[in-house]
Amino acid sequence: MTTPAIALLGRKDEPTDAVEQYCRFLGAALRAHDIQLDIRRVPWEHHGWTDSLHALHLMASQWRGHWVLVQYTALAWSKRGFPQRILRVLRILQRAGARIGIVFHDVEPFYADKFSAAVRRFLQVRVMRKLVRFSEFSIFTVPVERISWLAPNTPRVLFIPDGPNLPIHEGVASSVSHVPPTVAVFSITGGPSGERETQTITAALRFASERLGPLRLLVFGRQSEVRESALRSGLRDVPVQVSVEGVLPDEQLVQRFCDSDVLLFVRGGISSRRGSAIAGIACGLPVIASAGSETAPPITDAGVVFVSLKNPDEINAALVRVLSDSAYRLELAARSQAVFRDHLAWPVIARQFAGKLRP
């Protein structure tokens, strides 16, 4: 008999919603366990909170005894990251007799550098702690011991890493070295952080091309088109072919990874919730990245070359070695493939969820 379950989302992110993609891939993998995961939303950004909560009350009346997996990011439940209203969502589900699980895609509060941001950070932590107490179980996409606000030995919490939000299957990776050697960059952050990332990317490609000759740079995903002019300007007088494509369909994204020799990940510390890095690992790529507070196994077991983003010499040397030493590159690629197979593939992730969702 098929077990019904609900993935409950808040505001839809644009132009791509990584949480919705996560739920779709998870739902597809759960079918092998006779679990039907349906996606529902609380569309408060379109209809306001009063009408949206009333609609949720009507929907939830049909969910007695069903698992509802509430997907948490702060901005999904508040335009400015003050997500207290999600607690009203959980009360409606509780009164309806639903069984509540929480999936934390944001595992830490936002960074605070001034008083108003500190207040928001305090409120986010308070809400997240209440969510953990409210739920029958909570899923975190980074190891629970890495979460600053979660007390040691907190019951009913489980670490399940993100999977790739792409149609990737084992064996998709290519062991062929490309000509010219090709560097992938998947998404660039907006604002001043994106400017720093762009400078890091161009500096590393300039250095590598001066030592290795012609290279190719593939940049795709969010904000990449915004940075196209700066990327081309920074690489104007060196032999680097620059391709910038923006947001692509899933199948084309997979192909871009397979057309590359290494993923350059400069968007802060790599972790098991960073979808853009996981996609590269899942495609069997070596990854050049920095460590952060959330960096832990299984990501550290993949083919990741760790560098300091504050030290250009480390980034430059890592890129040159990966692109010039084929045996080293293949070793890193094999490690990425193994981590994908054992930890990040959707059947592996779905099996862990199924253990919680079965009657």
C-alpha positions as CSV (number, residue, x, y, z in Angstrom):
1,M,0.0,0.0,0.0
2,T,1.3,3.5,-0.9
3,T,2.0,5.8,2.0
4,P,1.0,9.4,1.3
5,A,3.2,12.3,2.5
6,I,3.3,16.1,1.9
7,A,6.2,18.4,1.2
8,L,5.0,21.8,2.4
9,L,6.8,24.8,0.9
10,G,6.5,28.6,1.5
11,R,7.3,31.3,-1.0
12,K,8.5,30.2,-4.4
13,D,12.1,31.3,-5.2
14,E,12.8,32.8,-8.7
15,P,14.1,32.2,-11.3
16,T,14.8,28.6,-10.0
17,D,13.5,27.2,-6.7
18,A,16.1,24.8,-5.3
19,V,13.9,23.6,-2.5
20,E,11.1,22.7,-4.9
21,Q,13.6,20.8,-7.1
22,Y,14.9,19.0,-4.0
23,C,11.3,17.9,-3.2
24,R,10.7,16.7,-6.7
25,F,13.9,14.6,-6.9
26,L,13.2,13.2,-3.4
27,G,9.6,12.4,-4.3
28,A,10.7,10.5,-7.4
29,A,13.2,8.5,-5.4
30,L,10.6,7.7,-2.6
31,R,8.3,6.0,-5.1
32,A,10.6,3.0,-5.0
33,H,9.6,2.7,-1.3
34,D,5.9,3.1,-2.0
35,I,5.8,6.6,-0.6
36,Q,3.9,9.3,-2.6
37,L,5.3,12.7,-1.8
38,D,3.1,15.5,-3.0
39,I,4.2,19.2,-3.1
40,R,2.0,21.8,-1.6
41,R,2.6,25.5,-0.9
42,V,1.5,28.3,1.5
43,P,1.6,31.1,-1.2
44,W,1.5,34.0,1.3
45,E,3.5,36.3,-1.1
46,H,0.5,36.2,-3.5
47,H,-2.5,35.9,-1.3
48,G,-1.4,37.3,2.0
49,W,-1.1,35.4,5.3
50,T,-4.7,35.4,6.3
51,D,-6.1,33.8,3.1
52,S,-3.1,31.4,2.8
53,L,-3.4,30.1,6.3
54,H,-7.2,29.6,5.8
55,A,-6.5,27.6,2.6
56,L,-3.9,25.6,4.6
57,H,-6.5,24.8,7.2
58,L,-8.8,23.4,4.6
59,M,-6.0,21.3,3.0
60,A,-4.7,20.1,6.3
61,S,-8.1,18.7,7.2
62,Q,-7.4,15.9,4.8
63,W,-3.9,15.2,6.2
64,R,-4.7,13.5,9.6
65,G,-2.1,10.9,10.2
66,H,-0.1,11.9,7.2
67,W,3.5,13.0,7.3
68,V,4.0,16.7,6.4
69,L,7.6,17.6,5.7
70,V,7.8,21.4,6.2
71,Q,10.7,22.8,4.2
72,Y,12.5,25.6,6.1
73,T,14.5,28.5,4.8
74,A,14.0,31.9,6.4
75,L,13.2,33.7,3.2
76,A,10.5,31.1,2.2
77,W,8.5,32.2,5.2
78,S,9.3,35.9,5.4
79,K,10.3,38.5,2.8
80,R,13.0,39.9,5.1
81,G,14.0,36.8,7.0
82,F,11.7,37.1,10.1
83,P,10.1,33.7,9.8
84,Q,7.9,33.6,13.0
85,R,4.7,32.9,11.0
86,I,5.9,29.4,10.2
87,L,4.9,28.6,13.8
88,R,1.3,29.3,12.9
89,V,1.7,26.9,10.0
90,L,2.8,24.2,12.4
91,R,0.0,24.8,14.8
92,I,-2.6,24.4,12.0
93,L,-0.9,21.1,11.0
94,Q,-0.8,19.9,14.6
95,R,-4.5,20.7,15.2
96,A,-5.3,18.8,12.0
97,G,-3.6,15.7,13.3
98,A,-0.8,15.7,10.8
99,R,2.6,14.2,11.7
100,I,5.2,16.9,11.3
101,G,8.8,16.7,10.1
102,I,11.0,19.6,9.4
103,V,13.7,19.8,6.7
104,F,16.2,22.5,7.4
105,H,17.8,23.9,4.2
106,D,18.9,26.9,6.2
107,V,20.8,25.4,9.1
108,E,22.2,28.6,10.5
109,P,20.8,32.1,11.0
110,F,21.8,35.0,8.8
111,Y,25.1,36.7,9.4
112,A,24.6,39.8,11.6
113,D,26.9,42.9,11.3
114,K,24.5,45.5,12.8
115,F,21.8,45.8,15.4
116,S,18.8,45.1,13.1
117,A,20.5,42.1,11.6
118,A,21.4,40.8,15.1
119,V,17.7,41.0,16.1
120,R,16.8,39.0,13.0
121,R,19.5,36.5,13.8
122,F,18.1,36.1,17.3
123,L,14.6,35.6,16.1
124,Q,15.7,33.0,13.5
125,V,17.5,30.9,16.1
126,R,14.4,31.2,18.4
127,V,12.1,30.0,15.6
128,M,14.4,27.1,14.5
129,R,14.7,25.8,18.1
130,K,10.9,25.9,18.3
131,L,10.6,24.0,15.0
132,V,12.8,21.2,16.4
133,R,10.7,20.9,19.5
134,F,7.4,21.0,17.5
135,S,8.4,18.3,15.1
136,E,8.5,14.5,15.4
137,F,11.8,14.6,13.7
138,S,14.1,17.2,12.1
139,I,16.4,16.7,9.1
140,F,19.5,18.8,8.7
141,T,21.5,19.0,5.5
142,V,24.8,19.4,7.4
143,P,26.1,17.2,10.3
144,V,24.2,18.1,13.4
145,E,27.4,18.6,15.4
146,R,28.3,21.5,13.1
147,I,25.2,23.5,13.9
148,S,26.0,26.2,16.4
149,W,22.6,26.7,18.0
150,L,21.6,23.0,18.4
151,A,22.3,21.6,21.8
152,P,24.4,18.4,22.0
153,N,22.4,15.2,22.1
154,T,19.2,16.9,20.9
155,P,16.7,14.1,20.3
156,R,14.9,13.3,17.0
157,V,17.4,15.0,14.7
158,L,19.1,13.4,11.7
159,F,21.7,14.5,9.2
160,I,20.8,13.7,5.5
161,P,22.9,15.6,2.9
162,D,21.4,17.4,-0.1
163,G,21.3,15.5,-3.3
164,P,22.0,17.0,-6.7
165,N,19.0,18.9,-8.1
166,L,19.8,17.5,-11.5
167,P,19.0,14.3,-13.4
168,I,22.4,12.6,-12.7
169,H,22.9,8.9,-12.6
170,E,25.9,6.9,-11.6
171,G,28.4,6.7,-14.5
172,V,27.5,10.0,-16.0
173,A,31.0,11.4,-15.3
174,S,33.6,11.3,-18.1
175,S,37.2,10.4,-17.5
176,V,38.3,12.1,-20.7
177,S,40.5,15.2,-20.4
178,H,39.2,18.0,-22.5
179,V,41.0,20.1,-25.0
180,P,41.5,22.9,-24.1
181,P,41.4,22.1,-20.3
182,T,38.0,23.4,-19.1
183,V,37.0,25.0,-15.8
184,A,33.4,25.1,-14.7
185,V,31.9,27.8,-12.4
186,F,28.3,27.1,-11.4
187,S,26.5,30.3,-10.2
188,I,28.0,33.5,-8.8
189,T,26.7,35.4,-5.7
190,G,25.1,38.7,-6.2
191,G,26.3,42.1,-4.8
192,P,29.8,42.8,-3.5
193,S,30.4,39.1,-2.8
194,G,29.9,38.4,-6.5
195,E,32.5,41.0,-7.4
196,R,35.1,39.3,-5.2
197,E,34.2,35.9,-6.7
198,T,34.6,37.3,-10.2
199,Q,38.0,38.7,-9.4
200,T,39.1,35.4,-7.9
201,I,37.9,33.5,-10.9
202,T,39.7,35.8,-13.4
203,A,42.9,35.9,-11.4
204,A,43.0,32.1,-11.2
205,L,42.3,31.6,-14.9
206,R,44.9,34.2,-15.9
207,F,47.6,32.5,-13.8
208,A,46.7,29.0,-15.1
209,S,46.6,30.1,-18.8
210,E,50.0,31.7,-18.4
211,R,51.5,28.4,-17.4
212,L,49.4,25.9,-19.3
213,G,48.4,27.8,-22.5
214,P,44.8,27.9,-23.8
215,L,42.0,27.2,-21.4
216,R,38.2,27.3,-21.5
217,L,35.9,28.8,-18.8
218,L,32.3,27.7,-18.6
219,V,30.2,29.9,-16.3
220,F,26.5,29.1,-15.9
221,G,23.7,29.4,-13.3
222,R,22.5,32.4,-11.3
223,Q,24.1,35.8,-11.7
224,S,26.6,34.5,-14.2
225,E,25.2,36.7,-17.0
226,V,25.5,39.7,-14.7
227,R,29.2,39.1,-14.4
228,E,29.9,38.3,-18.0
229,S,31.3,41.7,-18.9
230,A,33.7,41.7,-15.9
231,L,34.8,38.1,-16.7
232,R,35.5,38.9,-20.3
233,S,37.3,42.1,-19.4
234,G,39.4,40.3,-16.8
235,L,40.5,37.7,-19.3
236,R,40.7,39.8,-22.4
237,D,44.4,39.5,-23.1
238,V,44.9,35.8,-22.2
239,P,44.1,32.7,-24.2
240,V,40.9,31.7,-22.3
241,Q,37.7,30.9,-24.2
242,V,34.9,32.3,-22.0
243,S,31.3,30.9,-22.3
244,V,28.6,32.5,-20.1
245,E,25.1,31.0,-20.3
246,G,23.0,31.9,-17.2
247,V,20.3,29.6,-16.0
248,L,20.1,26.4,-18.1
249,P,17.7,23.5,-18.4
250,D,18.7,20.5,-16.2
251,E,20.0,18.3,-19.0
252,Q,22.2,21.1,-20.3
253,L,23.6,21.8,-16.9
254,V,24.7,18.1,-16.6
255,Q,26.3,18.4,-20.0
256,R,28.3,21.5,-19.0
257,F,29.7,19.7,-16.0
258,C,30.6,16.7,-18.1
259,D,32.3,19.0,-20.6
260,S,34.6,20.3,-17.7
261,D,37.7,19.1,-16.0
262,V,37.3,20.8,-12.6
263,L,34.7,22.9,-10.7
264,L,36.0,26.1,-9.2
265,F,33.8,26.8,-6.2
266,V,34.5,30.2,-4.7
267,R,31.1,31.0,-3.0
268,G,32.3,30.5,0.6
269,G,32.8,27.3,2.5
270,I,31.8,24.1,0.7
271,S,29.3,21.9,2.6
272,S,26.7,19.1,2.1
273,R,23.9,21.7,1.6
274,R,25.6,23.7,-1.2
275,G,23.7,22.5,-4.2
276,S,26.1,24.0,-6.8
277,A,29.0,22.2,-5.3
278,I,27.1,18.9,-4.9
279,A,26.1,19.0,-8.6
280,G,29.8,19.0,-9.5
281,I,30.7,16.2,-7.2
282,A,27.8,14.2,-8.4
283,C,29.1,14.6,-12.0
284,G,32.4,13.2,-10.9
285,L,34.4,16.4,-11.0
286,P,37.3,17.5,-8.9
287,V,36.4,20.6,-6.9
288,I,38.6,23.4,-5.8
289,A,36.9,25.0,-2.7
290,S,37.5,26.4,0.7
291,A,36.4,24.9,4.1
292,G,34.0,26.6,6.4
293,S,32.1,25.9,9.6
294,E,29.8,23.5,7.9
295,T,32.5,21.5,6.0
296,A,32.5,17.9,7.1
297,P,32.2,14.4,5.8
298,P,31.0,13.2,3.3
299,I,32.1,16.3,1.4
300,T,35.6,16.1,2.8
301,D,35.9,12.6,1.4
302,A,35.1,13.7,-2.1
303,G,37.7,14.9,-4.6
304,V,37.9,18.4,-3.1
305,V,41.1,20.4,-3.1
306,F,40.9,22.7,-0.1
307,V,42.3,26.2,-0.5
308,S,42.0,29.5,1.3
309,L,39.9,32.0,-0.6
310,K,42.1,34.7,1.0
311,N,45.2,33.2,-0.5
312,P,45.3,33.5,-4.3
313,D,48.5,31.5,-4.5
314,E,46.8,28.4,-3.1
315,I,43.9,28.7,-5.6
316,N,46.3,29.3,-8.5
317,A,48.5,26.3,-7.6
318,A,45.5,24.0,-7.1
319,L,44.0,24.9,-10.5
320,V,47.3,24.4,-12.3
321,R,47.9,21.0,-10.7
322,V,44.4,19.7,-11.3
323,L,44.5,20.7,-15.0
324,S,48.0,19.5,-15.7
325,D,48.3,16.3,-13.7
326,S,45.9,13.8,-15.2
327,A,46.6,11.0,-12.7
328,Y,45.8,13.5,-9.8
329,R,42.7,14.7,-11.6
330,L,41.4,11.1,-12.1
331,E,42.1,10.3,-8.5
332,L,40.0,13.3,-7.3
333,A,37.3,12.4,-9.8
334,A,37.1,8.9,-8.5
335,R,36.7,10.1,-5.0
336,S,33.8,12.4,-6.0
337,Q,32.1,9.6,-7.8
338,A,32.4,7.4,-4.8
339,V,30.9,10.0,-2.5
340,F,28.0,10.5,-4.9
341,R,27.3,6.8,-5.1
342,D,27.5,6.2,-1.3
343,H,26.0,9.4,0.1
344,L,24.6,11.9,-2.3
345,A,22.6,9.8,-4.8
346,W,18.8,10.2,-4.4
347,P,18.1,6.5,-3.8
348,V,20.5,6.6,-0.8
349,I,18.8,9.8,0.5
350,A,15.3,8.4,-0.1
351,R,16.2,5.2,1.8
352,Q,17.0,7.3,4.9
353,F,13.7,9.3,4.6
354,A,11.7,6.2,4.0
355,G,13.0,4.8,7.3
356,K,11.2,7.8,9.0
357,L,8.1,8.0,6.8
358,R,7.0,4.4,6.8
359,P,4.0,3.5,9.0
